[in-house]
Amino acid sequence: MQVMNVLFLCTGNSARSILAEVLLNELGQGAYKAYSAGSHPTGQVNPGALEKLAAEGHSIAGLRSKSWDRFSGKDAPDIDIVITVCDNAAGESCPVWNGGPITVHWGIPDPAYFDDAEARQAAFDIAYARLRRRIEGLLSLPADLATDELRQALQAVHERAREADIANA
């Protein structure tokens, strides 16, 4: 079985895309290789993201905020799927990715914008749960979907998860 490379994009690559990268790498059990990057990386992972991941038992070793430039060009890995997790990144003009990936948008509210520590922690809890729900949906998809079928299935995963998000709000 071929490992699928998935790139999660967000503007700052400090919170949502980092959470998604860790979740898919750990839950995917080697069937997927997840990466994350940002169009304007902050240069550091948001402490709230690190705290949430550690609290959930995930390894946080080696996590860092990266530019999406690292994932284009001749030395970049081939990417099969690009998933934007913030609305800003979804609207930006992206580089050309190696591998001709399919792209989908899974908009997740940014948990990093809260000044109050309690509200920020709650926002990270929500973002983590929403991303985990979508990634579990991705992992439940058949491995042999054609490109267009996969794009539609990934969008359907997001739509079903969004319904669950509303029901759990």
TAWO-V508209 format. One record per residue. N is the residue number from 1. PHI is phi in whole degrees, 0 to 359 (none if undefined). OMEGA is omega in whole degrees, -180 to 180 (* if undefined). NEAR is the number of other C-alpha atoms within 12 Angstrom. Layout:
((N | PHI | OMEGA | NEAR) (N | PHI | OMEGA | NEAR))
This chain:
((1 | none | 180 | 8) (2 | 279 | 177 | 11) (3 | 286 | 178 | 19) (4 | 267 | 177 | 29) (5 | 266 | -177 | 32) (6 | 238 | 178 | 40) (7 | 248 | 175 | 45) (8 | 264 | -177 | 51) (9 | 244 | 171 | 49) (10 | 210 | -177 | 44) (11 | 301 | -174 | 34) (12 | 269 | -176 | 34) (13 | 48 | 180 | 40) (14 | 233 | -175 | 40) (15 | 222 | -173 | 49) (16 | 301 | -178 | 50) (17 | 294 | 176 | 51) (18 | 293 | 178 | 48) (19 | 303 | -178 | 53) (20 | 295 | 179 | 47) (21 | 302 | -179 | 43) (22 | 295 | -179 | 40) (23 | 302 | -177 | 42) (24 | 292 | 179 | 36) (25 | 298 | -179 | 31) (26 | 279 | -178 | 26) (27 | 285 | -178 | 26) (28 | 286 | 175 | 26) (29 | 46 | 175 | 16) (30 | 89 | 178 | 17) (31 | 283 | 180 | 21) (32 | 230 | 170 | 28) (33 | 242 | -178 | 29) (34 | 261 | 175 | 36) (35 | 230 | 172 | 41) (36 | 220 | -180 | 44) (37 | 198 | 179 | 45) (38 | 223 | 177 | 41) (39 | 288 | 177 | 32) (40 | 223 | -174 | 22) (41 | 300 | -180 | 27) (42 | 285 | -179 | 20) (43 | 93 | 177 | 19) (44 | 211 | 177 | 23) (45 | 280 | 180 | 31) (46 | 300 | 179 | 32) (47 | 304 | 177 | 24) (48 | 296 | 177 | 35) (49 | 293 | 179 | 41) (50 | 297 | 179 | 32) (51 | 297 | -179 | 24) (52 | 295 | -180 | 32) (53 | 298 | 179 | 33) (54 | 297 | 180 | 19) (55 | 297 | 179 | 16) (56 | 271 | 176 | 20) (57 | 88 | 179 | 14) (58 | 272 | 174 | 25) (59 | 287 | 177 | 21) (60 | 246 | -179 | 26) (61 | 296 | 174 | 13) (62 | 80 | 180 | 13) (63 | 289 | 177 | 29) (64 | 205 | 178 | 29) (65 | 279 | -174 | 35) (66 | 231 | 175 | 31) (67 | 278 | 177 | 29) (68 | 292 | 177 | 35) (69 | 301 | 180 | 23) (70 | 296 | -175 | 25) (71 | 252 | 173 | 33) (72 | 228 | -178 | 22) (73 | 101 | -171 | 16) (74 | 293 | -178 | 13) (75 | 266 | -178 | 11) (76 | 279 | 177 | 19) (77 | 290 | 172 | 27) (78 | 291 | -179 | 27) (79 | 249 | 180 | 31) (80 | 267 | -176 | 30) (81 | 222 | 171 | 35) (82 | 245 | 179 | 43) (83 | 238 | 174 | 43) (84 | 275 | -178 | 43) (85 | 246 | 174 | 43) (86 | 228 | -176 | 34) (87 | 295 | 179 | 21) (88 | 298 | -179 | 24) (89 | 295 | -180 | 33) (90 | 296 | -177 | 24) (91 | 267 | -177 | 17) (92 | 274 | 176 | 18) (93 | 277 | -173 | 12) (94 | 274 | 172 | 26) (95 | 296 | 174 | 22) (96 | 274 | -179 | 22) (97 | 269 | 173 | 28) (98 | 292 | 177 | 24) (99 | 98 | -180 | 22) (100 | 56 | -174 | 18) (101 | 290 | 168 | 28) (102 | 280 | 180 | 30) (103 | 234 | 175 | 31) (104 | 220 | 180 | 34) (105 | 241 | 175 | 32) (106 | 242 | -178 | 39) (107 | 293 | 178 | 30) (108 | 234 | 178 | 39) (109 | 303 | -177 | 29) (110 | 284 | 180 | 35) (111 | 281 | -173 | 34) (112 | 278 | -173 | 32) (113 | 272 | -178 | 19) (114 | 263 | 178 | 17) (115 | 279 | -179 | 13) (116 | 288 | -176 | 13) (117 | 300 | -179 | 16) (118 | 293 | 178 | 14) (119 | 294 | 179 | 17) (120 | 295 | 179 | 25) (121 | 298 | 178 | 27) (122 | 298 | 179 | 24) (123 | 294 | 177 | 28) (124 | 292 | 176 | 37) (125 | 301 | -180 | 31) (126 | 294 | -179 | 28) (127 | 299 | 179 | 37) (128 | 299 | -179 | 41) (129 | 298 | -179 | 30) (130 | 293 | 178 | 38) (131 | 293 | 179 | 41) (132 | 299 | 179 | 36) (133 | 301 | -179 | 30) (134 | 289 | -179 | 38) (135 | 291 | 174 | 36) (136 | 298 | 175 | 26) (137 | 295 | 176 | 26) (138 | 302 | -177 | 37) (139 | 292 | 179 | 26) (140 | 274 | -178 | 19) (141 | 286 | 175 | 23) (142 | 299 | -177 | 13) (143 | 284 | -172 | 18) (144 | 254 | 180 | 14) (145 | 289 | 173 | 15) (146 | 290 | -175 | 15) (147 | 308 | -179 | 18) (148 | 295 | 178 | 16) (149 | 296 | -180 | 16) (150 | 295 | 179 | 26) (151 | 301 | 179 | 25) (152 | 295 | 180 | 20) (153 | 294 | 179 | 27) (154 | 293 | 177 | 34) (155 | 292 | 178 | 28) (156 | 295 | 175 | 21) (157 | 302 | -180 | 29) (158 | 296 | -179 | 31) (159 | 297 | 178 | 22) (160 | 297 | 180 | 22) (161 | 294 | 179 | 27) (162 | 296 | 175 | 25) (163 | 298 | 177 | 16) (164 | 293 | 177 | 20) (165 | 302 | -179 | 23) (166 | 294 | -180 | 12) (167 | 294 | -178 | 10) (168 | 268 | -177 | 12) (169 | 286 | * | 14))
